[in-house]
């Protein structure tokens, strides 16, 4: 006679890969707030404007966000040049 093990609540949770509703709601609220804030606090250029403002005012935080959206590997062949320009505040 084979005994089945008591699995308790195993398998009764969210489906694998599904997004937590609270996490999704928070992400939506953050995106909406940034879009409404815009570049000038009144929604100018929406989310893009807010990101430009953030890049200018808090480069470290912006670079952190940028690092999360860029691919982790770049596959490139051939000759190319990368120019990095650091803007001083007030330029």
N, C-alpha and C positions, 0 to 999 in steps of 0.2 A: 504494500500500500504506500503510495507516494504522498508525502506531506507537502502542502504548499506553505511557504513562509509568509508570515504576516507582513505585508508591504506598507501597511499604514496608509498614508496619504500620497504615496508615490504615484506619479502620473496624473495627479489631479490639479496640477498647477497650470500656469500659462503654457501655451505651445512654445516649443523651442524657437528662439529668434524673434518672438513677439516683443513689442516695446511696452514697458511698464506705462500704464495710463498717466500716472503722476509725472514721470519723466517726460513723456510726450507733451503734457500740458505745460510744464515749466519751459521746455524748449520753445513751444509756440508763443508763450508769453514774452520770453526774451526777444524773439525775433520781432514780434509785434511792437514791443517797446522801442527797440532800436529803429525800426522803420518809422514809427511816429516821431521819434526824436530827430532823426535826420542829421544833417550837418550843422544846422543852425538852432536846434532845439524846437523848431516849428515844422519839422518834417521835410525840409529841403533835401531833395534827391534821395529820400527814403533810406533804405538799408545801406545802399552804396554810399550815400552822404555820411551816414553815421560811421561806416567803416573808414572813410577818408579822414573824418575828424579824429577817430581813434588812432589811426596811423600817424597823424600829425602830433597828437597830444600825448600819447602813451605808446611809443614805438615798441617797448619791451612786451607789453601785453598783446599788441597787434602781431608782433613776430611770433609769439606763442600760438596765436590762433592760426596764423599762416602755416606754421609748422604742422598743424593738425589736418589741414586740407590739402597740402602738397603730397604728391606721391612719395613713398619712402625710397624708391629707386628711380633713377633716370637712366634710360638706355639711349645713348646718343653716339653717333659716329660722325667723323669728319672734323673739320676745323671750325671752332666757334670761339667767341669772346664773350665774357660776362663782365659787365660794368656795374659796380655797386656805388651808388651815390648816397651819401649821408647828408641830409639837410639839417642845418642848424636852425633852431627855433627863431622865428622872426624873418626867415627868408621868404 
